Amino acid sequence: MHSVILASQSPARLALLRSAGLDPAVFVSGVDEDAVAASLPDPTPAELVMALAAAKAEAVLDQVAAAHPDAVVIACDSMLNIHGTMVGKPGDPDIARQRWAAMAGTTGELFTGHTVVRLDGGVRAKEASGSMSTTVRFGTPSEAEIDAYVGTGEPLRVAGGFTIDGLGGWFIEGLDGDHTSVIGLSLPLTRRLLAEVGVSVVDLWRPPAS
C-alpha cells in the first residue's frame, strides 16, 4: 500500500482529495516558481505548468522517501492564460483588481500541470506528467463587488485571482472542461497518471468508516 503525498500547501487541493476518498500527507515544496519559469525558453502554457509541477515533486522527494518509503507524490501547478498572458497568484490587491477588470465578461484558459511520482522502498520507481486546460467564462461583477471580493483576501492567493469553490464562484458564469482542474487538481488526469505509474486510485481510497 502506497502512502499518498500532496506536494502543495493549497487547502483547496487537500480538501478536494479528501472529498474524493484520499487522505494525503502534505509536504510543501517551497519552489521558487518565478526562477523555474525564467529558466524555460519560451514555453507553451502546458509546458510551463508541467515544469512547475515537476519541480515541486522533485523538491519534496528526499523528505518523502525518508518518511514514507512507499508513496505516490502528487504535485500540481495552475496558471490562467488571459488575453495571451499567463498569470499566477496576484499577491497584491491592486493587481487583483486590475486582473478582474481585464477578465470581467471575457473567457480565460486555466492550465493545470500535474506530476505523479511513485516511490518504492524510498527509490523513484516511475513518474508521469500531464496537463489539463479548462475554459472559464467570467461574469461581470460591479466595482463594488470586485472591491469586496479583493477585500476578503481570497483572490490574492489563488491562480488567476479567482476560485469556483469559494467566494469567487459567484462571479463565474460557467466552465468548459474539467471543473476539478480549476479547483487546482484534476481528478481525471490524476487518475490517469496514477495508472501510468502502476497505481489504481481505488486502492488508495480510505476504508469506509465503520
Secondary structure by P-SEA (a helix, b strand, c coil): cbbbbbccccaaaaaaaaaaccbbbbbbcccaaaaaaaacccccaaaaaaaaaaaaaaacaaaaaacccbbbbbbbbbbbbcccccccccccaaaaaaaaaaaccbbbbbbbbbbbbbbcccccccccccbbbbbbbbccccaaaaaaaaaaccccccccccccccccccccccccccccccccccaaaaaaaaaaaccccccccccccc
